[in-house]
Each structure stands twice: as C-alpha cells, then as structure tokens.
C-alpha cells in the first residue's frame, strides 16, 4: 500500500512540477500570461516599472516591455505604469541595456529615481531545441523584497524568429525548413525524372500525312516554349509506269523527242515537300504545347500517258511543264503532348491557293507524329 501511495505521490509531483516546463505558448500568449501574473501580485493602485528583460536581442526585450502594459490595461486593474520616456532617460544616465544583466540593487535604485513602487524584471532564455523560458520577477522598491516570480514557456515561432534570427532555435527551424524544401525538391525531381519533365532538351521523330507519308520533326524544348522544324515528303506514285525525262506536257500537247503518240489518261501525281518552322507554346508545364507553324510546300507534278500505237502497252509519267515546281505558303496548328521521354503530336496544315477537295482534304492535311525527347538537364 505504501509503495502504491509513493508512486501516486511521485506522479502528482511530476505533473505539478514538470508539466509547466514542457507547456509552451507562442510569444504573445506568454506575454499575456506574465502580464496577468503582474496584475495578480501587484496591489491595486501600484505604480509599476518594467526595467529589464534579459534576452539575446534588444529588439525582443523592448517588444516585451512595450507589450506587457497593453495586456495589464486589458485586465482592467488599477495599475499605473511608469512612462517609458522616464525609463529611457534613466537608461542613458546609468548606461544599462534592457536586454542585459541588471542587479536587484540597481533595479531598486532605478525604481526610486522614477517613482515606481514595484519593479518588474525578467529574462527570456533558450532552454534547448525550439523552446525558451520566460521568467518575470517582481520587487518591492521600498523594502527590496521579491514579491514573486513566475515562468512561462515559449515555443519558437515566426515572431521569435524575427526577433532572434541567430538563435539556436532559429537555426534549427531554418534547418528543418531547408530539409523539408530539399525533400520536396527531391520528390519533384523524382516525379520529373519519371515523367520526363525537364526544362531543356531536343526531340526527333516521325511526322506524316496521307499525301506526305514520309517526314521528320526536329525541335528544341525549353521550359515554356519549343522551336521546331518539320520536313515531310510525298513521293509521286509511279507504280507500273516509266518516267520520261525527255517528254514534257505544256498544258495542251506533249513536247520533246516523242517517237510515238500518247493519250492523256487524265490522271496526275506529284512530288511534295513541306517545310515548316514554328513554336510549341507550353500550356501544361512541359507536358502539353500548342503547335503553331508556317512554311512552304514545293510541288512537282506529273501526268499519265499511254502509247497510242497498236499493240503498245507503254505507259509513261510525264512532267507537267505548265504547273511544274510550284511553291505555296503553308500554315499549321495543332497539339504536342509529351509522355515520359516520348511525345505524340497532331497538326492540321492549310495550303494557300490549293484547290480544296473537301472529301479528302481533312485526312490529307492532318499530320500525325511520334518521337523521342532527349534530356539535356
């Protein structure tokens, strides 16, 4: 029974003695708590002077000295505080610092000079980690007797960091913030690496349409914009026919060293080369771009002819000299999507001055591509 009672007594003592050391407020709450203690221990009508708050920062000490009267007045107690101007004059006279060490005898002497009945003094000391101990002591100026002392715990917060930027707690907090930032950056870099997201690099891939099935797309990517050059080719369909290099169709007849006569089959084919330059403007960070470009299309047209001689099966593709080697302006618009280290793109090309066959124009001028993106950094 005695052993149980002893353990219970130890537990109660631990809670009463140690709990306040671990309970911590922010700076404002701690100041309010100490102000309430001053009200509690000072007789009504007392003239109080807060002479000294020892800390590692003049700014912090001054801030606490100026804030305590605000909270005391808030408690509606008939207590008067010595005007700060009078205290500043004494400070200059005897050369003491609000944040420095001041003896009880000096504080009593100051209290008598400025007409205070009670002197309040204290300290804010770092206890380790991110915690401080804020202590207030009250002294009766007439008798030099200590009326009481009270402590409040303070946890390092943004306000404390502003007043104690070089404290151990501030350094710990900064280290913790830096560690979180580094961890966050590591996660971001991991995601970027796994998705192939990066600021600089170049890409190369296939690009083609029905009338230009052979093509390449080359680009250089930046974080918000990419530059590209597209080249697509559409070879003429010479399947089953020979190409005549010495015959040309001038729009009405065939010219050249034609030994036989030929019939126009009203069929044509052509060589195409599209060359476009443009920009990919980023829409979703390094993943989705709007593709805008412009360039030219080079065409070389051929006509189909058959020999008219009896029994002849000769068939030729002959250059159309009337419309040979034409250049036309081309513009394009589309989307470019990057997935990991690969990309897909689609763009619609419009050729100025081209007779449009709406039944096939959409498919012939819709280019699709895919390729690989090389990472630079």
Secondary structure, DSSP 8 states (H G I E B T S, - for coil): -HHHHHHHHHHHHHHHHHHHHH--B-HHHHHHHHHHHHHHHS-TT-EEEEEEEE-S-HHHHHHHHHHHHHHHHHTT---EE--HHHHHHHHHHHT--TTS---HHHHHHHHHHHT-SEEEEEEEEEEETTEEEEEEEEEETTT--EEEEEEEEEE--HHHHHH-TTSHHHHHHHHHHHHHHHHHHHHHHHHHHHHT--SSEEEEEEEE-SS--EEEEEEEE-SSEEEEEEEEEE----TT-EEEEEEEE-SSSEEES-SS-EEEEEEEEEEEEEEEEEEEEEEETTTEEEEEEEEEEEEEEEEEEEE-STT---EEEEEETTS-SEEEEEEEEEEEEEETTEEEEEEEEEETT----TTTHHHHTEEEEEEEEEE--
